[in-house]
Amino acid sequence: MATSRLRKVAYSTAVLGAGALAASWLTTELTQPQRVSAAELSGKKLRAKRTLPPRDEQIKSLQTEDEFDVLIIGGGATGAGCALDSVTRGLKTALVEMDDFASGTSSRSTKLIHGGVRYLQKAIFNLDIDQYRMVKEALHERTNMLESAPHLTHPLPIMLPVYTWWQIPYYWVGIKMYDLVAGSKSVKSSYYLSKKDALELFPMLRGDKLCGAIVYYDGQQDDARMCLAIALTATRHGATVANHVKVQKLIHGIGADGKKEVQGASLRDELTGKEWDVKAKCVINATGPFTDSIRKMDNQNVKEICCPSSGVHIVLPGYYSPDQMGLLDPDTSDGRVIFFLPWQRQTIAGTTDRLCDVTHNPIPTEDEIEFILNEVKHYLNPDVEVRRGDVLSAWSGIRPLVSDPNKEDTQSLARNHIVHVSDTKMITIAGGKWTTYRAMAEHTIDAAIKACNLKPTKPECQTDGLLIEGAHGWTPTMYIRLVQDFGLECEVAQHLAMSYGDRAFAVAKLASLTGKRFPIIGKRIHPEFPYIDAEIRYGVREYACSAVDMIARRLRLAFLNNQAAQEALPTVIDIMAEELKWSEKEKKVQYEKAVQFLAEQMGQQVNRASREKMSINLSKDEMQLYIKRFQMIDKDHKGYVSINDIRRSMKSFGEEVSGEELHEILKEIDTNMNGQVELDEYLQMMSAIKSGAVAYSRFARMAEMQEAAVEKEGLMKKVSVERSGGGDEYLQ
């Protein structure tokens, strides 16, 4: 055994030595990225003074402009990045998105801004210069994102626990290579932790057999708000951007060279149904997983290049991880890296990797959720019971891996992004990752200028170092001014500062008075989260057109806790209705669509299904106890519990709840949706709580409190009688 371990150490040392030499060669082989001059950087910190035009004006611009230089299809990270790059070079730019900004993959990421540790490992061991360049580029872009949007991004330490002693030097050298390649763009230096120190920083970690840990740094972001901020920045600089506008078909014409080329698109406003054509000198396809559908509008016979893969993430309560430390599992049972990260006071775990079909409504599956939970269990200590019922939300994002149409061998998938110019001069940008969105946009606009003979006023890219919406006046302590100037709760002020940057003051001005001594303004839309009423009104100004736009992407409530999002829906819809003049009929439609979104795409449906498929595993005593409690609530012996029974029960121990809250209590246990709770549904719920498939239930708690109230009432009567009898005896 000792000889085997020594061999492993010797092998690791040899590999690491070779890796060090390779890294040294690779580092010197490539030049550093070109630095931005002080004058240019100063200009990029200036705020664009254009106010955000309402969506109606954006639509009017699309309908009335004679011709745009660039029309971008797709409002995800890449499309928004292309719009910002294009408009800052002085090109007349338009962007359309059939759903909402970041409604697809760009809001469903791991929230990391990273260079790719595993890609670097392959680059060094295989002497792969292309992989190295990809990591180098990503590390440069990581720094750019952290600096250009400091309110939406922050450095995050990530722990890599080591359970075999000979792997400590192996991982340590590998992570140090990551720092070395980042060079001056390194976030913070990585370091080694002893077992004791690792458990002190990450007390939830499994301690047995732990030898130590390596901690390295990457960045973390709010992905949906980052994408929106990029699109808003493009708008501030003069771009015309519109969500909920679908491309029906591409418009072809004959170019100056006598050849067929794409010259625009037929559009449809999904909110009004109105259709029109827009002309453009260049059309850019930046639609991620839907790349092939747009390419086939250009040429029906083109070969598909997109290989979609489902990546599922789950959200667990914040107590599963420390506030400021992530965890990396580099060697899962299926060979994929699993991240376990704190985010927005909750914990994200993911991701899976499974081939899937392209769809606008990806749905997480129970198998994928169970896989992530099982992997998480391997790394947490026995005190942390990983329960299925603790999954607050779950979502699936479609990762668009692509084969490069520029190469004859279309079987190999491109690890990096590809830019392709079709015979009709349509530009397609596909592949890549969130971190490199800006570089992808730069390469795309470079290709567009060349292929379509565009005439920008500034030929060079302007976005490296350009500050994003909200970054100009932001400081880490800006939230204190929000507390002092407006009388906001500290937690709310911190949230506003981190979500809107220096635009948080504009949000605060829309907040209603609370009627309390403190906080003075800012009514929460849900008691467990720092989102306030003003954000709904401001979200409409940020082009939120539906309740789903609001709860999923302007606020992140749907991603953090789908049940809380549903509870907040009535308030959200009422405020949006005031802003957008919705009728009662439209409010009902919005509610139904949002509930469906939460059920299908945010994991409610699969959560419910996982509970329903469980067999009842209660003991005889437990069954008798729960039947007794159920009968206490069902005082009329109907065989079921109604809304009125719940109201009466709550009132019996001093709880006054609204009609909406009563319906929410009923819905969480009413599995057959018939408006009442049967005994078997209650027993199923209690069994699910016992096994951990459900974290808690307000109905279950109500039943317990009802029993306590009945017993207390009985005890009071008994004591009263005894005291009365004792007094009579004494008097005699």
Residue pairs with C-beta under 8 A, 6 or more apart in sequence:
5 166
8 166
9 166
9 169
12 166
12 167
12 169
12 170
13 169
15 125
15 170
16 169
16 170
16 173
16 174
18 125
19 124
19 125
19 173
19 174
19 177
20 173
20 177
22 124
22 125
22 127
23 124
23 177
23 180
23 181
26 123
26 124
26 127
26 129
26 132
26 181
27 180
27 181
27 183
29 129
30 132
30 133
30 136
32 183
32 184
33 140
36 44
36 464
36 465
40 465
41 465
44 462
44 465
44 466
44 467
45 467
45 472
47 236
47 467
47 472
48 233
48 236
48 237
48 238
49 236
50 235
50 236
50 237
50 238
52 232
52 235
52 236
52 541
52 542
53 61
53 235
54 541
55 242
55 243
55 543
55 545
58 235
58 240
58 241
58 242
58 543
59 242
59 245
59 269
61 94
61 240
62 94
62 96
62 240
62 242
62 245
62 267
62 276
62 278
63 276
63 278
65 92
65 94
65 240
65 278
66 279
67 92
67 264
67 279
67 280
67 281
68 92
68 93
68 94
68 240
68 278
68 279
68 280
68 281
69 86
69 91
69 92
69 93
69 280
69 281
69 282
69 454
69 456
70 82
70 86
70 91
70 92
70 93
70 94
70 280
70 281
70 282
70 283
70 284
70 445
70 448
70 454
71 94
71 95
71 96
71 264
71 265
71 278
71 280
71 282
71 283
71 284
72 79
72 82
72 83
72 86
72 93
72 94
72 95
72 96
72 283
72 284
72 286
73 79
73 95
73 96
73 247
73 265
73 283
73 284
73 285
73 286
73 287
73 294
74 95
74 97
74 285
74 286
74 287
74 288
74 290
75 95
75 96
75 97
75 99
75 100
75 101
75 102
75 103
75 227
75 231
75 241
75 243
76 97
76 101
76 102
76 104
76 105
76 106
76 227
76 286
76 287
76 288
77 102
77 106
77 223
77 226
77 227
77 230
77 434
77 437
78 286
78 288
78 429
78 432
78 437
78 440
78 441
78 444
79 95
79 97
79 284
79 286
79 287
80 95
80 101
80 227
80 228
80 230
80 231
80 234
80 241
80 437
81 230
81 437
81 438
81 440
81 441
81 463
82 95
82 284
82 286
82 429
82 440
82 441
82 444
82 445
83 93
83 95
83 230
83 231
83 234
83 239
83 241
84 230
84 231
84 233
84 234
84 237
84 239
84 441
84 463
84 466
85 438
85 441
85 442
85 444
85 445
85 461
85 462
85 463
86 93
86 234
86 239
86 445
86 448
87 93
87 234
87 237
87 238
87 239
88 237
88 458
88 462
88 463
88 466
89 445
89 449
89 456
89 457
89 458
89 459
89 460
89 461
89 462
90 456
90 457
90 458
91 445
91 454
91 456
93 234
93 238
93 239
93 240
94 239
94 240
94 241
94 242
94 278
94 280
95 231
95 234
95 239
95 240
95 241
95 242
96 241
96 242
96 245
96 246
96 247
96 265
96 267
97 103
97 241
97 242
97 243
97 244
97 245
98 244
98 245
98 246
98 247
98 270
99 243
99 244
99 360
100 243
100 244
100 543
100 544
100 545
100 546
100 548
100 549
100 552
100 553
101 224
101 227
101 228
101 231
101 241
101 243
101 543
101 553
102 223
102 224
102 227
102 228
102 553
103 549
103 552
103 553
104 288
104 289
104 290
104 360
104 397
104 398
105 288
105 289
105 397
105 398
105 399
105 400
106 223
106 224
106 227
106 288
106 434
107 223
107 224
107 227
107 397
107 552
107 553
107 559
108 223
108 311
108 313
108 362
108 395
108 396
108 397
109 223
109 397
109 434
110 311
110 313
110 339
110 341
110 348
110 350
110 351
111 220
111 221
111 222
111 223
111 341
111 343
111 348
112 156
112 218
112 219
112 220
112 221
112 339
112 341
112 434
112 435
113 141
113 142
113 145
113 146
113 153
113 218
113 219
113 220
113 221
113 434
113 435
114 138
114 142
114 218
114 219
114 435
115 135
115 136
115 138
115 139
115 142
115 178
115 181
115 182
115 218
115 435
116 134
116 135
116 138
116 433
117 174
117 175
117 178
117 216
118 330
118 337
119 131
119 134
119 135
119 415
120 131
120 132
120 135
120 174
120 177
120 178
120 181
121 174
122 128
122 131
123 129
123 131
123 132
123 134
123 135
124 132
124 177
130 415
130 416
131 415
132 181
134 415
134 416
135 181
136 181
137 436
137 439
138 433
138 435
138 436
139 181
139 182
139 185
139 186
140 185
140 439
141 435
141 436
141 437
141 438
141 439
142 182
142 185
142 187
142 218
142 219
142 435
143 182
143 185
143 187
144 438
144 464
144 465
145 153
145 219
145 221
145 226
145 435
145 438
146 153
146 154
146 155
146 187
146 219
147 465
148 465
148 466
148 467
148 468
148 471
149 221
149 226
149 229
149 467
149 468
149 470
149 471
149 501
150 471
150 474
150 501
151 470
151 471
151 474
151 497
151 498
151 499
151 500
151 501
151 502
152 221
152 222
152 225
152 226
152 229
152 468
152 470
152 498
152 499
152 501
153 219
153 220
153 221
153 226
154 219
154 220
155 187
155 188
155 217
155 218
155 219
155 220
156 217
156 218
156 219
156 220
156 324
156 326
156 341
156 342
157 188
157 215
157 216
157 217
157 324
157 325
157 326
158 215
158 216
158 217
158 218
158 325
158 326
158 327
158 328
158 339
158 341
159 193
159 198
159 201
159 202
159 205
159 213
159 214
159 215
159 325
159 326
159 327
159 328
160 171
160 175
160 213
160 214
160 215
160 216
160 327
160 328
160 330
161 198
161 202
161 205
161 206
161 210
161 213
161 327
161 379
162 168
162 171
162 210
162 211
162 212
162 213
162 214
163 209
163 210
163 211
164 211
165 211
167 211
168 192
168 211
168 212
168 214
171 214
172 190
172 192
172 214
175 190
175 214
175 216
176 190
178 190
178 216
179 186
179 189
179 190
179 216
186 217
187 217
187 218
187 219
188 217
189 217
190 214
190 215
190 216
190 217
191 214
191 215
192 212
192 213
192 214
192 215
193 201
193 212
193 213
193 214
193 215
194 212
195 207
195 210
195 211
195 212
195 213
198 205
198 210
198 212
198 213
199 205
199 207
199 210
201 215
201 322
201 325
202 213
202 321
202 322
202 325
202 327
203 322
203 381
204 320
204 321
204 322
204 380
204 381
204 383
204 384
205 327
205 379
205 380
205 381
206 378
206 379
206 380
206 381
206 382
207 381
215 325
220 326
220 341
220 343
221 434
222 344
222 498
222 499
222 556
223 434
224 552
224 553
224 556
224 559
225 499
225 553
225 554
225 556
226 468
228 542
228 553
228 554
229 468
229 469
229 470
230 437
230 468
230 469
231 241
232 469
232 542
233 466
233 468
233 469
234 241
235 241
236 469
241 543
242 543
243 543
243 545
243 549
244 269
244 270
244 271
244 545
245 267
245 268
245 269
245 270
246 267
246 268
246 270
247 265
247 266
247 267
247 294
247 297
248 265
248 266
248 267
248 268
248 275
249 265
249 266
249 297
250 262
250 264
250 265
250 266
250 283
250 294
250 297
250 298
250 426
251 262
251 263
251 264
251 265
251 266
251 277
251 279
252 260
252 261
252 262
252 263
252 424
253 260
253 261
253 263
254 260
254 261
255 261
255 263
255 425
259 423
259 424
260 423
260 424
261 424
261 425
262 283
262 298
262 422
262 424
262 425
262 426
263 279
263 280
263 281
263 283
264 277
264 278
264 279
264 280
264 283
265 277
265 278
265 280
265 283
266 275
266 276
266 277
267 275
267 276
267 277
267 278
268 274
268 275
269 275
271 545
281 452
281 453
281 454
282 425
282 427
282 448
282 451
282 452
282 454
283 426
283 427
284 426
284 427
284 428
284 429
284 444
284 448
285 291
285 294
285 295
285 426
285 427
285 428
285 429
285 430
286 429
286 444
287 293
287 294
288 398
288 400
288 430
289 306
289 308
289 358
289 398
289 399
289 400
290 358
291 305
291 306
291 400
291 402
291 428
291 430
292 302
292 304
292 305
292 306
292 358
293 358
294 428
295 302
295 305
295 422
295 426
295 428
296 302
298 422
298 424
298 426
299 422
299 423
299 424
302 422
303 405
303 410
305 402
305 403
305 404
305 405
305 410
305 430
306 358
306 400
306 401
306 402
306 430
307 355
307 400
307 401
307 402
307 403
307 413
308 355
308 356
308 357
308 358
308 398
308 399
308 400
308 401
309 353
309 354
309 355
309 356
309 398
309 399
309 401
310 352
310 353
310 354
310 355
310 356
310 362
310 368
310 396
310 397
310 398
310 399
311 350
311 351
311 352
311 353
311 396
311 397
311 398
311 399
312 350
312 351
312 352
312 364
312 365
312 368
312 369
312 372
312 394
312 395
312 396
312 397
313 348
313 349
313 350
313 351
313 372
313 394
313 395
313 397
314 348
314 349
314 350
314 364
314 369
314 372
314 373
314 391
314 393
314 394
314 603
315 343
315 346
315 347
315 348
315 349
315 391
315 392
315 393
315 394
315 559
315 560
315 561
316 346
316 347
316 348
316 349
316 376
316 390
316 391
316 392
317 346
317 347
317 390
317 392
317 695
318 342
318 345
318 346
318 347
320 340
320 347
320 349
320 376
320 380
320 384
320 390
321 327
321 340
321 341
321 342
321 347
322 342
323 342
323 345
324 342
325 342
326 339
326 340
326 341
326 342
327 339
327 340
327 341
327 379
328 337
328 338
328 339
328 340
329 337
329 338
329 339
329 340
329 375
329 378
329 379
330 337
332 338
332 375
333 371
333 374
333 375
334 352
334 353
334 371
336 351
336 352
336 353
338 349
338 350
338 351
338 372
338 375
338 376
339 348
339 349
339 350
339 351
340 347
340 348
340 349
340 376
340 379
341 347
341 348
341 349
342 348
344 556
344 560
346 392
346 560
346 561
349 372
349 373
349 375
349 376
350 372
351 372
351 397
352 368
352 371
352 372
353 399
354 368
356 362
356 396
356 398
358 398
359 398
361 600
361 601
362 395
362 396
362 397
362 398
362 601
363 396
363 600
363 601
363 605
363 606
364 394
364 395
364 396
364 603
364 606
365 396
365 606
366 606
366 609
366 610
368 396
369 388
369 391
369 394
369 603
369 606
369 610
370 388
373 386
373 388
373 391
376 386
377 386
380 386
385 692
387 692
387 693
387 695
388 610
388 692
388 693
388 694
389 611
389 688
389 689
389 692
389 693
389 694
389 695
389 696
390 692
390 695
391 603
391 607
392 560
392 561
392 562
392 563
392 564
393 558
393 559
393 560
393 561
393 562
393 602
393 603
394 602
394 603
394 606
394 607
395 559
395 601
395 602
395 603
396 601
400 430
400 431
401 413
401 414
401 431
402 413
402 414
402 418
402 430
402 431
403 410
403 411
403 412
403 413
403 414
404 410
404 412
404 414
404 418
404 420
405 418
405 420
405 428
406 418
406 420
414 431
416 431
416 432
416 436
417 429
417 430
417 431
417 432
417 436
417 440
417 443
418 428
418 429
418 430
418 431
419 427
419 428
419 429
419 440
419 443
419 444
419 447
420 427
420 428
420 430
421 427
421 428
421 447
421 451
422 428
425 451
425 452
427 444
427 447
427 448
427 451
427 452
429 440
429 441
429 443
429 444
432 440
438 463
438 464
441 463
442 461
442 463
442 464
445 461
446 461
448 454
449 456
449 459
469 501
469 503
470 500
470 501
470 502
470 503
470 504
471 501
471 502
472 501
472 502
473 501
473 502
474 497
474 501
474 502
478 497
478 502
478 504
479 490
479 493
479 494
479 496
479 497
479 498
479 504
480 493
482 488
482 493
482 496
482 497
482 504
482 505
482 508
483 489
483 490
483 493
485 505
485 508
486 493
486 508
486 511
486 520
486 521
486 522
487 518
487 519
487 520
487 521
488 496
488 508
488 511
488 519
488 520
488 521
488 522
488 532
489 518
489 519
489 522
489 530
491 530
492 519
492 522
492 524
492 530
492 532
493 504
494 530
495 530
495 531
496 504
496 507
496 508
496 532
496 535
497 504
499 535
500 506
500 507
500 538
506 538
507 534
507 535
507 538
508 521
508 522
508 534
509 534
510 533
510 534
510 537
510 538
511 521
511 522
511 523
511 532
511 533
511 534
512 521
512 522
512 523
512 533
512 534
513 520
513 521
514 520
514 521
514 522
514 523
521 534
522 532
522 533
522 534
523 532
523 533
524 530
524 531
524 532
525 531
525 532
525 533
525 535
525 536
525 568
525 571
525 572
526 557
526 564
526 567
526 568
528 561
528 564
529 557
529 560
529 561
529 564
529 568
531 555
531 557
531 568
533 571
533 575
535 554
535 555
536 550
536 554
536 571
536 572
536 575
536 576
536 579
537 575
537 579
538 554
539 549
539 550
539 554
539 555
540 576
540 579
540 580
542 554
543 549
544 550
544 553
544 554
544 576
545 580
546 590
546 593
546 594
547 569
547 572
547 573
547 576
547 590
547 591
547 593
547 594
548 558
548 593
548 594
548 597
550 572
550 576
551 557
551 558
551 565
551 568
551 569
551 572
551 594
551 598
552 558
552 559
552 597
552 602
557 564
557 565
557 568
558 565
558 597
558 598
558 602
559 602
562 598
562 602
562 603
562 604
562 607
563 604
563 668
565 594
565 598
565 602
566 594
566 595
566 598
566 604
566 664
567 664
569 591
569 594
569 595
570 591
570 660
573 582
573 587
573 590
573 591
573 594
574 587
576 582
576 590
577 586
577 587
582 590
598 604
599 605
608 671
610 693
611 671
611 684
611 685
611 688
611 693
611 694
612 671
612 684
614 684
614 687
614 688
614 691
614 693
615 687
616 683
616 684
616 687
617 687
617 690
617 691
618 626
618 683
618 686
618 687
618 690
622 686
622 690
623 683
626 682
626 683
626 686
626 703
627 679
627 683
628 707
629 703
629 704
629 706
629 707
630 641
630 679
630 682
630 703
631 637
632 649
632 703
632 706
632 707
632 710
633 641
633 645
633 646
633 649
633 702
633 703
633 706
634 640
634 641
634 645
635 645
635 648
636 645
639 678
639 679
640 676
640 677
640 678
640 679
641 676
641 677
641 682
642 675
642 676
643 662
643 663
643 666
643 675
646 662
646 665
646 666
646 699
646 702
647 657
647 662
649 702
649 703
649 706
650 656
650 657
650 662
650 702
652 706
652 709
653 705
653 706
653 708
653 709
657 665
664 698
665 698
665 699
665 702
666 675
666 676
666 677
666 699
668 697
668 698
668 699
669 677
669 681
669 682
669 685
669 697
669 699
670 676
670 677
670 681
671 681
671 684
672 678
672 681
677 699
682 699
682 700
682 703
685 694
685 697
685 699
685 700
686 700
688 694
689 695
689 696
689 697
689 700
